[in-house]
Amino acid sequence: MNRPVIKYCIAALVAIAMSSSYLLDGSPSELQAAKDTAASMRDALAQHQAERPDLWTPERRSRADAAAGIIARTTRP
């Protein structure tokens, strides 16, 4: 092999390593972040309903539960 071929092979290996490094970073995926957001919304709703029960009519509770359910369904794989 001559030197230009070796340089291209090394460049290709570096490019592959850099493009696949996101697999090793350990950060949460977008799906996990969406699931966490849906869980946070449910927790916030439950907290607000407990703090101010006079503001939450049965209709408002059902609407809030439906909205939280929609968010939870859209975050499933």
C-alpha positions as CSV (number, residue, x, y, z in Angstrom):
1,M,0.0,0.0,0.0
2,N,1.1,3.5,-0.7
3,R,0.9,6.4,1.8
4,P,-2.3,8.1,0.4
5,V,-4.3,4.9,0.8
6,I,-3.2,4.6,4.4
7,K,-4.0,8.2,5.1
8,Y,-7.5,7.7,3.6
9,C,-8.0,4.6,5.7
10,I,-7.0,6.3,8.9
11,A,-9.2,9.3,8.0
12,A,-12.2,6.9,7.4
13,L,-11.6,5.1,10.8
14,V,-11.4,8.5,12.6
15,A,-14.7,9.6,10.9
16,I,-16.4,6.3,11.9
17,A,-15.2,6.6,15.4
18,M,-16.3,10.2,15.7
19,S,-19.7,9.6,14.1
20,S,-20.5,6.7,16.5
21,S,-19.3,8.3,19.6
22,Y,-22.8,9.4,20.5
23,L,-23.5,5.8,21.3
24,L,-21.1,5.9,24.2
25,D,-21.9,9.2,25.7
26,G,-24.5,7.8,28.1
27,S,-27.0,10.7,27.8
28,P,-30.7,10.0,27.8
29,S,-32.4,9.6,24.5
30,E,-35.1,11.9,23.2
31,L,-37.6,9.2,23.9
32,Q,-36.6,8.9,27.6
33,A,-36.7,12.7,27.9
34,A,-40.2,12.7,26.5
35,K,-41.3,10.0,28.9
36,D,-39.8,12.0,31.8
37,T,-41.7,15.1,30.6
38,A,-45.0,13.1,30.5
39,A,-44.3,11.8,34.0
40,S,-43.5,15.3,35.3
41,M,-46.8,16.6,33.9
42,R,-48.8,13.9,35.6
43,D,-46.9,14.6,38.9
44,A,-47.6,18.4,38.5
45,L,-51.3,17.8,37.8
46,A,-51.6,15.5,40.9
47,Q,-49.8,18.1,43.0
48,H,-52.0,21.0,41.8
49,Q,-55.1,19.0,42.3
50,A,-54.1,18.2,45.9
51,E,-53.1,21.7,46.7
52,R,-56.3,23.4,45.3
53,P,-59.1,20.8,45.1
54,D,-61.7,23.6,44.9
55,L,-60.5,24.6,41.4
56,W,-60.7,21.1,40.0
57,T,-64.2,20.1,39.0
58,P,-64.8,16.6,37.7
59,E,-64.8,17.9,34.1
60,R,-61.4,19.7,34.6
61,R,-59.9,16.6,36.2
62,S,-61.1,14.4,33.3
63,R,-59.7,16.9,30.7
64,A,-56.4,17.1,32.5
65,D,-56.2,13.3,32.7
66,A,-57.0,13.0,29.0
67,A,-54.3,15.5,28.1
68,A,-51.7,13.7,30.3
69,G,-52.8,10.4,28.6
70,I,-52.3,11.9,25.1
71,I,-48.8,12.9,26.1
72,A,-48.0,9.5,27.5
73,R,-49.3,7.7,24.4
74,T,-47.3,9.9,22.1
75,T,-44.0,9.2,23.9
76,R,-44.3,5.4,23.5
77,P,-41.9,3.8,20.9
